[in-house]
Amino acid sequence: MTPEQAQAIYLAGQEAVVMHLCQLDAQVQASQQEIEALQRKIAQLSKNSSNSSKRPSSDDITKPKGGKKTRRPDEKGNPIGGQPGHPKHTRAPYPPEAISHLHEHESTDCPLCGGPDILWLEDLPPRVIQQTEVKEIVVIREEHRAYAYWCEACGQIHYAEFPPQVLKEGLFKTRLTALVAYMKNVCHASFSTVRKFLRDVIGEPVSRGYLAKIIQKVSQSLERPYEELLARIPLEATLNVDETGHKDNGDRFWTWVFKAELYVLFRIDKSRGSQVLIEVLGKEFDGTLGCDYFSAYRKFMKDFQVAVQFCIAHLIRDIKFLTTLPDAPTRAYGNKLLHAVKGLFKVIHQHDSLTPDDFRAALELAKAQMIQIGIAEAPSWLDEEGKEQKREAQNMAERFRKHAKAYFQFITTPGMDPTNNVAEQAIRFIVIDRLVTQGTRSAKGRRANERLWTVIATCALQGRSAFEFILQAVQAYFHDEPPPSLLPAPP
């Protein structure tokens, strides 16, 4: 073999080794990309209400099977229930005027030795046990008779007229009508449950269909109070909005909640889009809207230049998700943002100890630092095809570039909270109702739910009794009188 041949063989071997190494490197890179994609998918599947904008109702609450059940500790490691040293909470006693009967218990001899020589110590207060009982329910059943008369002039039989309120009432009068509505919507009872209660406790068997007719009567009695709030809501300076799913005869609808300072309004609609906001608030809405980062709110904000306060709590959860991703620079970016958020809320918690000017200046500084990190320090890496590989971080940076101002409207808007918690809390009992009653079956049912939910949430906010309000509205409806109002009283 000549030197030239040996050299050629050597070079061919080297080329083969290089090609093999390139193939291995390509395989490693492909495997690494696949691993990162799987890790990203795992992170996506691990999303819950603590690290994303997903609702708590979507979390997996499955408990591990087997093993001895123990009391679940709270976040501090303490068992649930009363803690050592915790002050005792007791029920406030009834005032004397609320006592129907007073029973006095006296002793004639000593309970220990049986001696008869005992003295009543008038200076020491007696031990007291108060009790409450429900008497047997007294059901008043009335009958109205309209007698027949023969008219000699026209030769026909005529009946006397029933009073209009009797015709409106039907079988159930005012209080029982209000009770059915209260059980159905406040107590989240199904028609079957209400029917059983009326049959077993009241002794009045009725059909589910008749109960549905009763709810429609209550709905009509609440139409005017609801429409008053609907006309008032576009005038609010600050407003929080949220939405959740609703079932109607198997179809998907959405329940929207509009939370003002002193009242709450619900709207059930087929759409989850910005058209609902236009219909309720109008195109000229001039207040500040507190909401999450859902696209309908962003479109409403863009189309009509509406001031928006996006929920910082949702932003924090989305930032926490960045810290769970496999990419180290993205995790570091998420941790920097979380640190900036903590600095912002540290300032908020110092509100009472700072002057208004100092508080505003500290908030502006914390805001600027957070925006600077969000935009300038987001990692980026483009592959050979120019595709962004750190898209989660860049999506967050894009959010800051486009909507940073909308996360800090609360700084310059009195009464606006940085989170959307008030709307989420207002809509919480609707989720419970949906799970228990399985939704509605018609447009009339949706309207009834809107009005009753509005009454329930608004009365709770104003410290009023929802039952008493429903009772007054039904009474007014049966007698063709003006209904009570849900509008807050003028100062």
C-alpha positions in Angstrom: 0.0 0.0 0.0 1.4 3.3 -1.0 1.5 6.3 1.3 -1.0 8.0 -0.9 -3.4 5.1 -0.5 -2.9 5.0 3.2 -3.5 8.8 3.4 -6.8 8.4 1.4 -8.0 5.6 3.7 -7.1 7.7 6.8 -9.0 10.7 5.4 -12.0 8.6 4.5 -12.1 7.2 8.0 -11.8 10.6 9.5 -14.7 11.8 7.3 -16.8 8.9 8.3 -16.1 9.6 12.0 -17.0 13.2 11.6 -20.2 12.3 9.7 -21.1 9.9 12.4 -20.4 12.4 15.1 -22.6 14.9 13.3 -25.4 12.4 13.1 -25.1 11.7 16.8 -25.1 15.4 17.5 -28.2 15.8 15.4 -29.8 12.9 17.3 -28.9 14.4 20.6 -30.3 17.8 19.7 -33.5 16.2 18.4 -33.8 14.2 21.6 -33.1 17.3 23.7 -35.8 19.2 21.8 -38.2 16.3 22.3 -37.4 16.1 26.0 -38.0 19.9 26.4 -41.2 19.6 24.5 -42.4 16.8 26.8 -41.3 18.7 29.8 -43.2 21.7 28.6 -46.2 19.5 28.0 -45.9 18.1 31.6 -45.8 21.7 32.9 -48.9 22.6 30.9 -50.7 19.5 32.3 -49.6 20.5 35.8 -51.3 23.9 35.5 -53.8 24.5 38.3 -55.4 27.5 40.0 -52.2 28.3 41.9 -49.9 28.7 38.9 -52.3 29.8 36.1 -55.6 31.5 35.4 -57.5 28.2 35.7 -60.5 28.2 38.0 -60.2 26.4 41.4 -63.1 24.2 40.3 -60.9 22.7 37.6 -58.3 21.5 40.1 -57.9 17.8 40.8 -59.1 17.3 44.3 -58.8 13.5 44.3 -57.6 12.2 47.7 -55.0 9.4 47.9 -56.7 6.1 48.7 -55.8 3.9 51.6 -54.1 4.7 54.8 -55.5 6.1 58.1 -57.5 9.3 57.8 -56.0 12.2 59.7 -57.0 15.8 60.3 -55.6 17.8 57.4 -53.2 20.4 58.7 -53.4 24.0 57.6 -50.6 25.9 55.9 -48.8 26.5 59.3 -48.9 22.8 60.1 -51.5 23.1 62.8 -54.5 20.7 62.8 -57.8 22.1 61.6 -60.1 23.4 64.4 -59.6 25.5 67.5 -56.0 26.1 68.4 -54.4 26.2 71.9 -54.8 29.7 73.3 -57.4 30.7 70.7 -60.2 32.9 72.4 -63.5 31.0 72.8 -66.4 32.1 70.6 -69.8 31.8 72.0 -73.3 32.5 70.7 -74.7 35.9 71.7 -77.6 35.3 74.1 -81.2 36.3 73.2 -82.2 39.7 74.7 -85.0 39.6 77.4 -87.6 40.8 75.0 -87.0 37.9 72.7 -87.8 35.3 75.4 -91.2 33.8 75.1 -91.2 31.7 78.2 -89.0 31.8 81.3 -88.4 28.6 83.3 -86.9 29.0 86.8 -85.2 26.1 88.5 -84.7 26.1 92.3 -83.2 23.8 94.8 -84.7 22.8 98.1 -81.7 20.8 99.5 -78.0 20.4 98.9 -77.2 18.3 95.8 -74.0 17.0 97.5 -75.0 16.1 101.1 -78.8 16.5 101.0 -78.9 19.1 103.7 -82.1 21.3 103.8 -80.3 24.4 105.1 -79.3 26.1 101.8 -79.5 29.9 101.0 -80.2 31.5 97.7 -77.3 33.7 96.7 -79.0 36.6 95.0 -75.7 38.4 94.2 -74.5 35.6 91.9 -76.0 35.4 88.4 -77.8 32.1 87.5 -76.5 29.7 85.0 -78.5 30.0 81.8 -79.5 27.7 78.9 -81.5 29.2 76.1 -83.4 27.1 73.7 -85.3 27.6 70.4 -88.1 25.5 69.0 -90.3 25.6 66.0 -94.0 25.1 66.6 -96.0 22.9 64.4 -96.4 24.7 61.1 -99.9 26.2 60.8 -101.1 26.2 57.2 -103.9 28.6 56.5 -106.1 27.4 53.6 -108.6 29.8 52.2 -111.3 29.4 49.6 -112.8 32.1 47.4 -116.3 31.6 45.9 -117.7 33.6 43.1 -121.4 32.9 42.9 -123.4 32.6 39.7 -126.2 35.0 38.8 -128.9 34.9 36.1 -129.4 38.1 34.1 -133.0 38.6 33.0 -132.0 41.3 30.6 -129.5 39.4 28.5 -130.6 35.9 29.4 -127.2 34.7 30.5 -125.4 33.3 33.6 -122.7 35.6 35.0 -120.3 34.9 37.9 -119.1 37.4 40.4 -115.5 38.7 39.8 -112.6 37.5 41.8 -110.3 40.2 43.2 -107.3 40.7 40.8 -104.7 39.8 43.5 -106.5 36.5 44.1 -106.2 35.6 40.4 -102.5 36.6 40.4 -101.7 34.6 43.6 -103.3 31.3 42.5 -102.7 28.4 44.9 -99.8 29.9 46.8 -100.1 33.3 48.5 -97.4 35.8 49.0 -95.3 34.3 51.8 -95.3 30.7 50.4 -94.5 32.0 46.9 -91.5 33.9 48.4 -90.4 30.8 50.3 -90.3 28.7 47.2 -88.1 31.2 45.4 -85.8 31.5 48.5 -85.4 27.8 48.7 -84.8 27.4 45.0 -82.2 30.1 44.5 -80.8 31.0 48.0 -80.7 27.5 49.3 -79.7 26.0 45.9 -82.6 23.4 46.2 -83.8 21.6 43.1 -87.5 21.6 42.2 -87.6 18.0 43.5 -86.2 19.0 46.9 -88.6 22.0 47.2 -91.4 19.6 46.3 -90.4 17.2 49.0 -90.2 20.0 51.6 -93.7 21.3 50.8 -95.1 17.8 50.8 -93.4 16.5 54.0 -93.2 19.7 56.1 -96.0 21.9 54.9 -98.3 19.1 53.9 -99.0 20.6 50.5 -98.3 18.3 47.5 -97.6 20.2 44.2 -96.0 19.4 40.9 -92.7 20.5 39.6 -94.5 22.4 36.8 -96.4 24.5 39.3 -93.2 25.3 41.2 -91.7 26.5 37.9 -94.8 28.8 37.4 -94.2 30.2 40.9 -90.6 31.1 40.0 -91.9 32.9 37.0 -94.3 35.0 39.1 -91.3 36.0 41.4 -89.3 36.7 38.3 -91.9 39.2 37.0 -92.1 40.8 40.4 -88.3 41.5 40.2 -88.2 42.8 36.7 -88.3 46.5 37.6 -85.6 46.3 40.3 -83.4 44.4 37.9 -83.9 46.9 35.1 -83.1 49.8 37.4 -79.7 48.3 38.1 -79.2 47.5 34.4 -79.8 51.2 33.6 -77.5 52.4 36.4 -74.5 50.1 35.8 -73.0 52.0 32.7 -72.7 55.1 35.0 -70.4 53.4 37.5 -66.9 54.8 38.0 -65.4 51.4 38.9 -66.8 48.0 38.0 -65.5 44.4 38.3 -66.6 41.8 35.8 -66.2 38.0 35.6 -67.9 35.1 33.9 -68.5 31.4 34.4 -70.3 28.6 32.5 -74.0 28.0 32.6 -76.1 25.0 31.5 -79.4 25.6 29.7 -81.2 22.5 28.5 -77.9 20.9 27.5 -76.6 24.0 25.8 -73.6 26.0 26.8 -74.3 29.5 28.1 -72.3 32.0 30.2 -73.2 33.8 33.5 -71.7 37.2 33.6 -71.3 39.1 36.9 -71.0 42.9 37.2 -69.9 44.0 40.6 -70.3 47.6 41.6 -69.6 49.1 45.0 -73.1 48.6 46.5 -74.8 46.2 44.1 -74.3 43.1 41.9 -75.9 42.4 38.5 -76.0 39.0 36.7 -76.5 38.4 33.0 -76.8 35.0 31.3 -75.9 35.0 27.7 -75.0 32.6 24.9 -71.9 34.6 24.1 -68.7 34.9 26.1 -67.5 37.7 23.8 -67.2 41.5 24.1 -70.7 42.0 22.6 -72.1 41.2 26.1 -70.0 44.0 27.5 -71.3 46.4 24.8 -74.9 45.4 25.5 -74.6 45.9 29.3 -72.1 48.8 29.5 -72.5 50.5 26.2 -69.9 51.9 23.9 -69.5 55.1 25.9 -68.6 53.4 29.2 -66.3 55.9 31.0 -65.4 54.0 34.1 -62.6 51.6 35.0 -63.2 47.9 34.4 -61.6 45.4 36.8 -61.3 42.0 35.1 -59.0 39.1 34.2 -56.9 38.9 31.0 -59.6 37.1 29.0 -59.7 38.2 25.3 -63.2 39.7 25.5 -62.1 42.3 27.9 -59.0 43.1 25.9 -61.1 43.6 22.8 -63.6 45.8 24.7 -60.7 47.8 26.0 -59.1 48.3 22.6 -62.3 49.0 20.6 -63.7 51.7 22.9 -60.6 52.9 24.8 -61.9 51.7 28.1 -59.7 52.0 31.2 -59.0 48.5 32.5 -57.5 47.0 35.6 -56.3 43.5 34.8 -56.2 41.2 37.8 -52.7 41.1 39.3 -53.5 37.8 41.1 -54.0 36.2 37.7 -50.7 37.7 36.5 -48.9 36.3 39.6 -50.2 32.8 38.9 -49.1 33.1 35.2 -45.7 34.2 36.4 -45.5 31.2 38.8 -46.1 28.9 35.9 -42.9 30.3 34.3 -41.0 29.0 37.3 -42.2 25.5 36.7 -40.8 25.2 33.2 -37.7 23.2 32.3 -35.8 26.0 30.7 -33.4 27.6 33.3 -33.4 31.1 31.8 -37.2 31.2 31.8 -37.4 30.0 35.4 -34.9 32.7 36.4 -37.0 35.3 34.5 -40.1 34.1 36.4 -38.4 34.3 39.7 -37.2 37.9 39.1 -40.8 38.9 38.2 -42.1 37.2 41.4 -39.6 39.1 43.4 -40.7 42.4 41.8 -44.4 41.5 42.5 -43.5 40.9 46.2 -41.9 44.3 46.3 -45.1 45.9 44.8 -47.3 44.2 47.4 -44.9 45.1 50.2 -45.5 48.8 49.3 -49.3 48.2 49.2 -49.2 46.7 52.7 -47.3 49.8 53.9 -50.2 52.1 52.8 -51.2 53.1 56.3 -47.6 54.0 57.4 -46.8 56.2 54.4 -48.0 59.7 53.4 -50.1 59.8 50.2 -47.3 61.3 48.2 -44.7 58.8 49.5 -47.1 55.9 48.9 -47.7 57.0 45.3 -44.0 57.5 44.7 -43.2 54.0 46.1 -45.9 52.4 44.0 -44.6 54.1 40.8 -41.1 52.9 41.6 -42.2 49.4 42.2 -44.3 49.5 39.0 -41.4 50.8 36.9 -39.1 48.1 38.2 -41.6 45.3 37.5 -42.3 46.6 33.9 -38.5 46.9 33.2 -37.9 43.3 34.3 -40.9 42.1 32.4 -39.9 43.6 29.1 -36.1 43.9 29.1 -35.0 40.7 30.9 -37.2 38.2 29.1 -34.9 35.5 27.6 -35.1 34.7 23.8 -33.6 32.1 21.5 -34.5 31.5 17.9 -33.8 28.1 16.3 -32.4 27.7 12.8 -35.9 28.3 11.3 -36.3 31.5 13.2 -38.9 30.0 15.6 -38.9 31.4 19.2 -38.0 28.6 21.6 -38.7 30.6 24.8 -42.2 31.6 23.8 -43.6 31.5 27.3 -41.2 34.2 28.5 -41.7 36.2 25.3 -45.5 36.0 25.6 -45.2 37.4 29.1 -42.9 40.2 27.8 -45.4 41.0 25.1 -48.1 41.2 27.7 -46.1 43.8 29.6 -45.3 45.7 26.3 -49.0 45.9 25.3 -50.8 46.1 28.6 -48.5 47.1 31.4 -50.5 50.2 32.2 -53.7 48.2 32.6 -52.1 46.3 35.5 -51.5 49.4 37.5 -54.7 51.5 37.0 -55.5 51.0 40.7 -52.6 53.4 41.5 -54.5 56.4 40.0 -58.1 55.1 40.3 -59.7 55.5 43.8 -61.7 52.5 44.9 -60.2 50.1 42.4 -58.6 47.0 43.7 -55.5 45.5 42.0 -57.2 42.1 41.9 -60.5 40.9 40.6 -61.3 39.0 43.8 -64.6 40.8 44.5 -66.1 39.7 41.2 -64.8 36.1 41.6 -66.3 36.0 45.1 -69.6 37.4 43.9 -69.9 34.6 41.3 -68.9 31.8 43.6 -72.4 30.8 44.8 -73.5 30.6 41.1 -71.1 27.8 40.6 -72.6 25.9 43.6 -76.1 26.5 42.2 -75.0 25.2 38.8 -73.7 22.0 40.3 -76.8 21.4 42.4 -79.6 22.4 40.1 -78.0 21.5 36.7 -78.9 24.9 35.2 -82.1 26.1 33.5 -84.3 24.9 30.6 -85.6 28.0 28.9 -85.1 31.7 28.3 -87.7 32.4 31.1 -85.7 30.3 33.4 -82.5 32.2 32.6 -84.2 35.6 33.2 -85.6 34.3 36.5 -82.1 33.2 37.6 -80.6 36.6 36.5 -83.1 38.5 38.6 -83.0 36.3 41.7 -79.2 36.0 41.7 -79.0 39.8 41.4 -81.3 40.2 44.5 -79.4 37.6 46.5 -76.0 39.1 45.9 -77.1 42.7 46.2 -79.0 42.1 49.4 -75.9 40.3 50.9 -73.7 43.3 49.9 -76.2 45.8 51.4 -76.8 43.9 54.6 -80.5 43.3 53.7 -82.6 40.1 53.9 -83.0 38.5 50.5 -86.2 36.8 51.7 -87.7 40.0 52.9 -86.9 41.7 49.7 -88.5 38.9 47.6 -91.5 38.9 49.9 -92.0 42.7 49.5 -91.6 42.4 45.7 -94.1 39.6 45.4 -96.5 41.4 47.6 -96.2 44.5 45.4 -96.6 42.4 42.3 -99.8 40.7 43.5 -101.4 44.1 44.5 -100.1 46.1 41.4 -98.0 48.3 43.6 -94.4 49.7 43.0 -91.8 47.1 44.0 -88.9 47.8 46.3 -85.6 49.0 44.8 -82.1 47.6 44.8 -80.5 50.9 44.1 -78.3 52.1 46.9 -79.9 54.9 49.0 -78.4 58.4 48.3 -76.0 59.6 50.9 
